[in-house]
Amino acid sequence: MSYATSNKHARAVDHRTPSRAVRLMPLLPAAAALAVTLAGIGGPSFWLDESATVSLAGRPVADLLRVFDHLDLVHAPYYLLMRPWAAVFGTGEPALRLPSALATAAAAAGIAVVGRRCHGPLAGLLAGLAYAGGVTVSRYGQEARSYAMVAAAAVLASYLLVRAVQRDARRPWLWFAAYAPAVVLLGLLNLDGVLLVPAHAVTLLAAHRGLARPGRVWAGWSAAVAVAAAALVPFGLAASGQKVQIDWLRTPTWQTAEKLPEFLTGGRWLVAPVLALAVVGAVAGRRSRGTAPLTALAVPWLLLPPAVLVVVSLVSDPMYTERYVFFCVPALALLTGAGLARLGALGRPAVGAAAVTAVAAAVAAASVPQHVAIRRQDSRLDDFRAAAQAVRAHARDGDAIVYLAGIARWGAAAYPRVFGRLRDIGQAQSPVQAENLKGRDLLPRQIRAPLIRSQRVWVMRTRSIVTRPGDVVWRREQMVLATGPWRVVGTWRFRGGMLTLLERTGPYRTST
């Protein structure tokens, strides 16, 4: 073999090796995201929203479908996805949260691919790793709700758009054909996710001059959106009939706007460095690499959905809460990755690498306390595990329980094996029979007889009962007190509520 032939062969090998490494690169952010999310995934207690997942995903499909006629239709696709999963793996914290962790890993890989196509391999890698290490990303990657899946679906739809508008795309209509079901999936998992579609319209407007055949691109995108709309509009109209479920939302204030950057970045001390990197990334990502520029894709994706929800909430019924726009966090990761890549391009390679390492290490160090905090047992709004631990430690056979309102029964559903030991003497219908989450309660006067026959009674309050008890709750509590005499065996306060155990000290006597 001649030197020329040998050198040519070496160059061919050198060309193929980086190409393969680039193709496999998204696996690194995926693995990092999975590792970070799985760390401490069973630490936080189930809270009220996750209790709904435990309750509904644990029911037979026939019972589950009956619920959606009047309740939680907007989350029906998620519950139907979780039903077979729960049947196989159970409803414990790690098992029921694992699908969200897997979705987080998929989203990290997708972000890396999108960043690579829009701004190069280094930007893609750093964007995927930024997402993998995000505090808010871990928060929702460790929750048995749909938000991590919504983010993954948003990344998928954005990737398909990027591929469809690529200048050298051979069959762009195939990518738009795939884009339509991706948008449908996004909307089925969370209707607010469809706000990504107008953000993509802004992306196409911003990238219009760089598109190879803008007319065909707009036609393909419009057709895909029309198909997705035809599938989602009936679902949206049906779900809008259950708007009472979000009547707890409040009109946004200036404080709402102040908290949004903290939510997106992961904490107060992360706002400045992360947003600074994102701004650098937005400036650096304006140039096209044969497809939509990263800035044109990420900035509308990051800003438009929260802005629309806030404006609508100001002029109409409130529809905004932070977790509804979690699917915008991948856009921030893309900008952050581009910012870090730009930092790495400054000066000599060694200097750039050192700068990126130092900045990334500083941001990671600042996020560690937040990561630790969200993995505590009481890090959510409710710590129903603490309540279950009290019952497990102190309950006896034959103990009764009175939930002062149905929402307390809903919370207790997070740990059915523990609370199922107690006789629910205030229940007229179980949640399954009532086709809801709270069940149906007996009237306060109807629990007199079972209270009189009980020797030990647990009483459970939750945060909504404390803030807005109502007359029925007050009368139910008075009925418990009136059927004594009782002594207080113990009181256990937990985040989101309180448990009290009463023990009879003598026979019930009718007051004269």
C-alpha positions, 0 to 999 in steps of 0.5 A: 500500500502506497503512502498516498493510499494509506493517507487517503484511507486515514482521512476517510476513517477520520471523517467517519469517526466524528460523524458517528460520534455526532450521531451518538452525541444525543445519548449523552444528554439522555443518559445524564437526564435519566441519571439526574432525574432518577436520583431521589425520585422516590424522595418527595411525597405524593401530593394532591395532583399525583393522588389523582394519578394514583386514584385514576390510573389504578382503576379498570378502564371501564371505570376510568372512562366513566369519570371523563364524562364529567371530570378530568377529560383534559387529562384523559389521554395521560391517565389512559397511558398510565393505566397499563403502566400502573397495572404492571409496575404498581402505583408507588412513587418511583414506579408511577414517576418513571414515565416522566423520567423517561420522557425527560431523557427523551426530551434531552436527547431531542433538544441535543438533536435540534440544537445540533441541526440549528447551531452545531454539535457543541451547541446541541450537546450543551443544550441537552446537558443544560436541560438534563441538569435543570432544577425545574426539569428534575422537578417535573421529571419526578412527578406522576403527571403529564408535564414532562411528556408535554415537554418531550412532545414539544421537542418532537414537534419542533424537531419535525419542523426544523427537518421540514424547513431544512434546505436540503430536505428531500421530501419535506411533506413527510416531515410535515405529515409527521408534524401533524400527529406530533401536534395532536399528541402535544394537545392531547397531553395538555391543551395549552401545549398547542400554543407552540403552534403560533410560536412556530408560525413566528419561527417561520416568519422570522426564517422566511428569507432563508427558506428555500421554497417558502411558499411550499413550506407555508403550504405544508405547515398550514396543511399539517396544522389544519389536520391537527386542528381537526383532531384537537378541536372536538377534544378541546370543545369537550374539555372546555365544558369542564372549566370548573376544574380550574376555577382555583386559578387566580388572575396573574399579577406583577408577582406572577411575572416576577416568578416566571423567570425563577420557574424557568431557570430553576431558582432565584440565584440561577435567573441572572446567569442562565438568562445571560447565557440565553441572551448570548445564545440568542445573539449567536443563534441568528444565523441559519445552518440550512434550516430555521435559525436557533433564535427564530425557533427558541425565542418565540417558543420561550416567550409566546405561550406564557405571554398568551396565557397571561394576557388571556387570564387578564382579559378573561377567565384565569388560565395561567399557572407556571406548570402549564408552560413547562413545555417552554423550558426546552427553548431556554435550554437551546438558548443556554446551550448556544450561549455556552457554545459561543463562550467556548468559541472565544480565544484559543480552544483551551481558553474557551473550554476552560471558560465553558467548564467554569461557567457550567460548574458555577451554574451547577453549583448554584443549582445544587441546593435547589436540587436537594430541596425539591427531593425532600419528602415535604417539598411539594404542596402536600406531604401525604406520606407523612400522614400515611406514616402516622397512620401506619405507626399508630392505627389499630384494627377497627379504627375509623376515619372521618375526612372533613371534606371529600378533598381529604379523601382524594389526598389519602388516595395517594397511599391506598394500602395505608388509609384503606385499613381505616373504616371511612364512616363518612362515605356515602359512595366511594370515588369509584362508585361516584365516578370522581376523586372525592367520593360522596359524603354522608351528611353530618347528621348521618355520621352520628351513629357510626361515630357513637359505635367507634372507639377510635376515630381519625380526623383528617383536614387538608389545606383547602379545608383550613383556608375555606372550610365551609358550613358543612365541614364545620358541622361535620367537625362539631358532630365528631366532638359531640359524640364523645367523650374523647381524648386526643391520642395524638395530633400529626401536622404535615405539610398540607394538612393535619391528622388527629386521633381521638379515643373514646373515654366513656360511653356516649351520653345524649346531652340534656 
